[in-house]
Amino acid sequence: MRVIFMGTPDFSVPVLQALVDAGHEIAAVYCQPPRPAGRGKKDRPSPVQLRAEALGLDVRYPVTLKSVDAQAEFAAFNADVAVVVAYGLILPQAILDAPRLGCLNIHASLLPRWRGAAPIHRAIMAGDAQTGVCIMQMDAGLDTGPVLLREATDIAADETTGGLHDRLSAMGASLVVTALDQLQNLTATAQPQGGVTYAAKIDKAEARVDWTQSAAVVDQLIRGLSPFPGAWCEVSGERLKLLGSRVVDGVGQPGEVLDGFVIACGQGAVEVTQAQRSGKKAMAAADVLKGLTLGARIG
């Protein structure tokens, strides 16, 4: 098929590569414009832009798709379909209607659960046992369109958002290739009215660990915010990011250091398995403890 690809971050890159590998003609790649990043705050191209340019593809990064000119340029590609994954702009109806077969979205949840911006984080933070990927026919709503294909996967007890992100990206890449191969024969199924939840964008104010919560909730927060933005606590006035954990047996006052990096919670205890000190790389908890004394309690 003749495809317009629309995506921006790392999550989208395997999808673009899978479409190219499957032999689809990529008419154009749309992504977010380069943004200031790093210590020098120089404009940095997105991961999708870098991959698309390496593949020799036509890359566009308009700041809006609402203008008549932008919509006319999009329509002029005469695409069969647009594949959209973590693009970052709302698609006006004129864009949704331009490709012959419409716009397909790859969404990293089992819709209608976790519509919105941060479905992977929220699934882990909520303690969901399962998540997955949906291929959705896009409409004007927020992740409300009918679903063409879905694939579920279990969330491992020690899985972080980083690990689940990579697995779902690969699943989405494979599933959308299947969807395009079978598109003429697929039936779009309306999402159920019940069970709708919204995956709000992660607020950094959520990231401080509250040790009065149960061990399960603390563990889900740590894994759900790893690697970004990273759950954190204070140790001797230093902010310490906690990037890996598991629930263990233990009893004590919330925040009490029980043994090694085992910390008491409101109910039960959590063992931190990976952490990151300010200005340093992420390390196994045992290595962090070689240069940091936790004391009797952490905040």
N, C-alpha and C positions, 0 to 999 in steps of 0.2 A: 504493500500500500504506500501511497504518498502521505507522509506523516509530518505534522508540525509537532515538535517536542517542546514542552514548557516545564522547566524545573530549574532549581538554583543550587541547593546545598549538596553535600556529600551523598545524602540519601538518594538523590535523583540520578547520580552518575551511573550506577550499574544498570538502571533502566534504559538510559540512552545507549549504553554500550550493547545491551541485549537487543535493542531494536535494530541497530546497525548490523550486528552479527547475524540476525535473522533475515537480513536481506531487504529490509524495508527502506524505501527512499526517504531520506530525511530532507524535506523541503526547506526547513529553517528550524533553528533552535532559539527559543525565547528564554531569557533568564533575567534576574535582577541586575541592575548596573553595578559596576565595580564600586566598592565601598572603602572608605578609609579604614585601615587596620594596622596592627603592629605598633611598635614604639614610634616609628616615624610618621604614622598616620597617612601613609601613602595609599592611593587607591589600589585595591586588590581585587582582581577578577574572581568571580565565584568558581567553585569547583566544576560546575557544569560548563561555564564558559571556557575554562582551561581545557577540559576534555573535548568539547566540541571543536575548538580551534585546532587541537592536536589531530582530530579526525578530518580536518579540512572542511567543516560544515559552515554554513551561513549562520552567523550569530546575530541576534537582535536583542537589545535590552532597553526598550522604551520605559520611561518613568510612569506612563499611564497608557491604558488601552481604551480610554473613554473618548478620545478625539476621533473625529471623522477620518482624518488622515491615517492614524494608526490602524483603524478598523479596515480601511480600504487596502492598506498595505498587507494586512493579515489575510484578507479575502483573496487578494491577488495571487497568493501561493496555490490556490485551487487544490487544497489538501483533501484527501479522502477522510482523514480523521486527525484530531489533535489528541496527544497523550500528555496529561498534566499530572505532575507529581511534585508537591512542595514548591510550587512556583513562587508564590508570595504576592500576587496581585489578584484582585477580584476580576473575574471575566464578565464583561457586559454581555447582554443578550446577543448583540450583533456578532460578538466573537464566538459565543456558544453555537450560533446558527451557521457560521461561515463554512466549516468543513462539511463535506457531503454526508458523512455519517456521525457528525457531532463531535463532542469532546468527551474523552474518557479520563477519569481521575483514578489514580492509585492512592487509596487511603489506608493508613496503617492501623486499622482497628476492625472489629467485627460490627459494622454499622447495624443499628443506629447507636450502639454504645461508642462513646468518645468521638463525637463529631468535634471538629475544631482544631486548634493549633498544636496541641501537645499530647496526642493520643498515646504515644509510647510511654512518656513520663507518667501520665495519669493512670495508665493500666497497672504499672508496677506500684505506684504510690497507693493505689486503692486495694492492692492485694489480689488482683484478678488472677485466677488460675489459668486463663486462656486469653489469647488475643489472636490477631491474624491480619489478613489483607483483603480488601474488597476492591474490585474493579467496578466503578460506578459510572453510569451515564450522567453527565453533569447537567444540572438545571440552575436556576437563578438563586436557589437557597444555599445555606451553609451545610454542605455535605448531606443534602437531603434527597439527591437523585436516586433513581432505581438502580439496583445492583445486578450486574451481569454475571460475575463470578466471585466466589469467596473461598478463602483457604484459612483454616484455623491452625494454631500451634500452641502448645503448652508453654507457660512461662516457668522456667526453672527456679527453684527455691533460692539460688544464689545469683540469679541473672540481674545484670544492671541494664539501665537504659542504653548504654553504649553497645553492649553485646546484642540486645534485642533489636536495636536499630539496624545493625548490620544484617541480622538474620531476616528481618522483615523487608529490607531493601532487596535482598537477593530473591526472596519469595515474590515480591511485587514485580520484579523484572521478568521472572519466569512466567508469572500468571498473566501479565499483560500481553506477552507474546502469544500465549495460548488464546487469549481473548481476541486478538486481531486475526489469528488463524481461523477462529470459529465464529467471527462476529455476525456473519449473515444468518447463522443458525441459533444464536443465543437469544434467550428471552429475558428481558429486563424485569426484575421483580421489585415491586414497591417496598420500601422499608416499612417495618411494623410501626404502628403509632405508639406502642408502649416501649419502654426500655431505653428511651432517649437520654443520653448524658452528654455533657459538653466538657471538652478538654481545654480548659482555659489556659492561656499562655502562662508559663511559669514565672512567678514573681519572686525575685531574690529574697523578699521578706519571708518567704516560706522556708528558706534554706537552713535557718538555725535549728539545731536539734533541741527538742524539748524532752529532756530525760524523764519527765513525769508521765509521759505517754507509755503505753505498753511496749514491750520489746518488739512485737510484731509491727506496730506502727512505726517505730524508730527505724527498724530494719528496712521497711518498705520505703521510707523517706530517703535513707542513705543510698539504697540501690536505685531508686527512681530518679534521683538527682545526679547520678554518676554517669558520665564524667562532668557534665555541665548542668547547672552552675556549681554543683557540689554542695552537699550538706556540710555544715560546719559546726564546730564548738570552740570554746576557749580553753586553752591550757596555759596557765601562768601568764595570762594576758595576750597570748599569741593565738591568732585565728588558725585553726587546723581543719583542713578539708578532710572529710571522711568519705571514701570512695568505694568501699566494699565492706560487707558485714554478713553476719548470720546470727540467728537466734540461738542462744545457748541457755543451759540451766544456770541459775544464780539468783541470789536474794540479797538486797541491800537497799540503801537509800538512793533515790534517783540521782544519777551522776557519780555515784561512788565507784571507785576503781577496785574491782574485786581481785583480778589476777591478770597480769600481763596487760592486754588491751580489752579485757572483759569489763563492761560498764553496766551497772545496775540501772534498771528502768523502773517505771511505775509498777509494772508487772513483769517479772522475768529479767533477762539480761541480754545484751548484745555483745558479740565479739567483733571488733573492728578488724578487718583483714587487709585493708589497704588505706593509706592516708597520704596527705600531701601537706608539707609545711610551706609557709609563705616563701616564695622565691625559689622553691626547690621542685624537683620532679616527684611524681607520684611514686610511692614505694610500698613494698609489703610492710605490714604493721610491725613486724619484728625488726625490720631495718630502721623504721622511724624511731622505735624505742631505744635504739643504740645511741641516739643523740638528743633524746627528749625524755624528761622525767614527768610522768603524769601527775604525781602526787597522790593524795588520798581521794581527790574529787575533781571532776572537770565540769565546766559550766556550759 
